[in-house]
Amino acid sequence: MKISMMREGLEISFSKDETKLTVVLKGRLDTSTSPELEMEMIPMLRGVTELTMELAELEFITSAGLRVLLQAVQIMKAQGEMTVMNPNSEVREVFDITGFSGILTIKPEIEAD
């Protein structure tokens, strides 16, 4: 099953195959767009054991977006695993500053200098 939707500033694509869900985010995940992601994604997590969040084209994330990711982490901790893929340097910096780097599985991992 594949679903794509566009909200001002954010394109969300879902691809679900039995117990695997991939979510691709393009654009900005902020106060105006995070409710749409929450409303669509959280119910889809039922029965999912492997969640992949592809963030290569996510340009920006605010605390509202982080809250939705935290909800997904909490759900997936109880029923499987969640992996965040390819966040750009700006999004990765937000994860680092907020401590999310310590609770998210992020790939590829960046080697510390």
VEXMAR-252791 format. One line per field, with one value per residue (C-alpha): residue number from 1; residue in three letters; x, y, z. Coordinates in steps of 0.001 Angstrom, whole numbers, padded with zeros to 6 digits. Example, Ala and Ser with C-alpha at 12.3 -4.5 7.8 and 13.67 -1.06 7.14 Angstrom:
<rs>
n <- c(1_2)
res <- c(Ala_Ser)
X <- c(012300_013670)
Y <- c(-004500_-001060)
Z <- c(007800_007140)
</rs>
This chain:
<rs>
n <- c(1_2_3_4_5_6_7_8_9_10_11_12_13_14_15_16_17_18_19_20_21_22_23_24_25_26_27_28_29_30_31_32_33_34_35_36_37_38_39_40_41_42_43_44_45_46_47_48_49_50_51_52_53_54_55_56_57_58_59_60_61_62_63_64_65_66_67_68_69_70_71_72_73_74_75_76_77_78_79_80_81_82_83_84_85_86_87_88_89_90_91_92_93_94_95_96_97_98_99_100_101_102_103_104_105_106_107_108_109_110_111_112_113)
res <- c(Met_Lys_Ile_Ser_Met_Met_Arg_Glu_Gly_Leu_Glu_Ile_Ser_Phe_Ser_Lys_Asp_Glu_Thr_Lys_Leu_Thr_Val_Val_Leu_Lys_Gly_Arg_Leu_Asp_Thr_Ser_Thr_Ser_Pro_Glu_Leu_Glu_Met_Glu_Met_Ile_Pro_Met_Leu_Arg_Gly_Val_Thr_Glu_Leu_Thr_Met_Glu_Leu_Ala_Glu_Leu_Glu_Phe_Ile_Thr_Ser_Ala_Gly_Leu_Arg_Val_Leu_Leu_Gln_Ala_Val_Gln_Ile_Met_Lys_Ala_Gln_Gly_Glu_Met_Thr_Val_Met_Asn_Pro_Asn_Ser_Glu_Val_Arg_Glu_Val_Phe_Asp_Ile_Thr_Gly_Phe_Ser_Gly_Ile_Leu_Thr_Ile_Lys_Pro_Glu_Ile_Glu_Ala_Asp)
X <- c(000000_001349_-000150_001155_-000209_000851_000241_001580_005297_005359_004961_004345_004578_003692_004603_003339_004112_002589_004551_006944_006110_008287_007488_009186_009086_009945_009874_009227_007883_006601_003573_001373_002372_003030_-000673_-001200_001717_000480_-003098_-002042_000994_000136_-002904_-000831_001634_-000804_000799_004007_007261_009643_009252_011650_011537_013337_014367_016850_014581_013294_014586_013472_011980_010567_009555_006100_007714_009948_006858_005387_008684_008739_005225_006367_009467_007344_004922_007668_009663_006768_006249_009388_012034_012228_015063_015597_017420_019578_018749_020547_023011_020419_017946_020757_021877_018352_018453_021855_020870_017597_019031_017001_020237_020394_016921_016697_018418_019891_021510_023915_025723_028168_031588_032656_035877)
Y <- c(000000_003426_006767_010260_013552_017152_019813_023314_022896_019109_016101_012804_009392_006128_002676_-000273_-003926_-006192_-005273_-002756_000930_003480_007173_009679_013338_016184_019818_021269_019445_022217_023427_023663_020327_017977_017431_015919_013522_012568_012025_009820_007951_007040_004884_003157_001909_-000737_-004100_-002550_-004053_-002073_001680_003571_007364_008646_012244_012972_015708_017032_020598_021687_020290_022085_020865_020028_017631_016186_015461_013326_011453_010866_009395_007022_006048_005235_003110_001302_000618_-001593_-003408_-003286_-000897_002540_003819_007398_007496_010186_013347_016382_018333_020882_018216_016166_019257_019654_015980_016531_019727_018287_014914_013026_011580_009500_008003_007609_004995_007174_005807_006399_007108_010013_009223_011595_013478)
Z <- c(000000_-000954_000046_-000666_000588_000401_002994_002648_003193_003698_001438_003239_001561_003270_001998_004035_003447_006098_009248_007648_007268_005500_005890_003584_004597_002212_003262_006718_009767_012014_013962_010875_009284_012219_013078_009614_010077_013532_012360_009440_010774_014374_013440_010730_013364_014566_013861_012494_013787_011572_011012_008753_008626_005507_006178_003362_001993_005326_005411_008867_012083_015134_018581_017194_014712_017402_019501_016694_016321_020083_019939_017207_019221_022267_020238_018352_021508_022617_019326_017186_015959_014397_012221_011065_007732_006158_008117_006708_008842_010027_011165_012710_014630_016061_017101_018746_020593_021885_022896_020296_018876_022051_021665_017880_015773_013018_009860_008417_011627_011577_013047_015824_015080)
</rs>
